[in-house]
């Protein structure tokens, strides 16, 4: 039996949806499913892991967007400084 088949068997044995089924659930559905589990059980651990992996992905996405915004802000600040320098030069001549 390969690892995936074994994992699927064990998930079924413990009443845990497949990884694909967990990914397809909304956050509310995941929370509802988690609340129906005994804390610390295999089912609870796997569902909780899915919830945490989603939060990590969201955090990374927010960090990337913040980095893009910061880079763009630096570019616009450099452009504004250049325009101000040109304006000061034009005003002095």
N, C-alpha and C positions, 0 to 999 in steps of 0.2 A: 504494500500500500504506500503510495507516495505521500509526501507531507501535506499537500493540499487536501487530499482525500481524507487523511487522518484528522486534520483540523476540522473539516466539514462534519465528519462523524462525531467528533467531540462536541462541536457546537450544537449539533442536533441532540446529542445526549443530554446536554445541559440546558437545552431550550433557548439557545442563543441564535438569533438570525445570522445569516452569512454576512461576510464583510460587505458585499455588494448591497445587501438589503439594509444594513446599518447605514451605509453612505447615502442611500436613497431616502432615509427618514428625515423629516424636518427636525429642527432643534427641539420643538415642543414634543414631538412624538418620541424623540430620544429621552427627554426628561421624564416623560410619562412612563416609558418602559423602564427606566432606571429606578423610578420610585416604586415600581412593583417588585423589585428584586430585593433579596436579602443582602444587606451591606456586607461586602467582603466575599460574596459568592463569585463563582467563575463568570456567571452571566453579568453580575454587577460590574466586575472588573473590566470585562471586554466592552461593555456599553460605556462605562466611564472613560476608558481609553479612547474610544471614538469621539466622545465629547471633548476631551483634552486635545486630541489631534486637530479638531476643527478650530479650537481657540488658538492653538499655535499657528495654524495656517492664516487665520485672520490677523494675528499680531504681525506676522511676517509681511502680509499684504499692506498693513497700515505703515509699517516701517519703510517699505519700499516707496510708498506714496510720499511719505514725509521726506525721504532722501531726494526724490525727484523734485519736490517743491523747493527744498533747500537749494538744490543746484540751480533751478530756474531763478530763484530769488537772488542768488549770487550773480547770475548772468545779467539780470535786470538792474542790479545795483551797479555793476560795472558799466553797463550802457548809460545809466543815468549819470554816473561820474564823468564819463567821456563827453556826454552832451553838455554837462555843466562846465567842463574845462573848455570846450569849444565856444560856448556862449561867453565865458569870461574872456577868452582870447579875442573874440569878435568885438566885445564891448571895449576892450583896451586899445584897439586899433582905430 
